Amino acid sequence: MNEVHKGFNRVEEYARVIARIHSYGIAVQAGIVFGFDNDTETIFSETLDFLETTGVQNATFNILTPYPGTRLYQRLEAEGRILSRDWSKYNGRDDVVFQPRHMSAQALLVGYRYANRRFYSYRSIYRRLSHSRVGLWWTLPLNLAYLLALRHGRK
């Protein structure tokens, strides 16, 4: 969180905060971005283990994308880490347009796809939603819809 200047997000408190949100009958939707400079290839399984253990109902996963005009883009360009200037690839889901620090661009893409497949697998859906049944009437159909979309090549 320090990398993106979100010091107000205290990662060590996430599990407690999620449990508290659930205690009020509120489902949790997580937004996860992979590819920060501190991320290694273990980030994918570690993140999924956490989401399953805490019973996060839904999540969206994205690949870090250094959009032109941002400080991130300027820094990565100065470091020679921009891999493509094909703006159609700056989509955050299908392409990696920069060289990650601790893994290959291909490993980041494979890890991102793994996270989607694992999170929206039958096993993970059962594990997460049985841990916290908040909003089960709408979170279960949503999870199953994502699972079916992933199986049919849609994201």
C-alpha positions, 0 to 999 in steps of 0.5 A: 500500500505504501507503493501507491500511497495508500498508507491508510489501508492497513493490510495487517487489519484486513481480516479483522475489518472483513469480519467486522463488515460481515458482522453487520450483514454486509458482503465484501467485494475486493478489488485486487491489482497484481504487478506492483514492484514488491509482488513476486510469483507467490502473491497470487496464491497468498492473495487467494488463500487470504480471500478464501480464509476471510470469506470475501464474497466477490472480487475483481482482479486487474493487472497493474497498467501504467497509463500514459501521463501518470507518474507510474508510466513516467517512472517505468519509462525512465527505468526502461520497463515499458514493453508496449506503446500499443494503447489497445493493450492498456486494458488491465486484463488481457495484456501486460505492458510493462516489465514487472520487477520480480517476475516476467510479464508472462508470469504476471499474466498467468498468475492473474488468470490463475487468480480468476480461475481459482477464485471463481472455482466451485471449491473456492466459491464453497469455501468462501461463501460457507465461511460467511453467508452474508448476501448468499442469495445474490453472491452465489448466483454472481459467483456462478455466473463468473465461473461460467463466463470464465469457462466460456472464455469471457471475463 
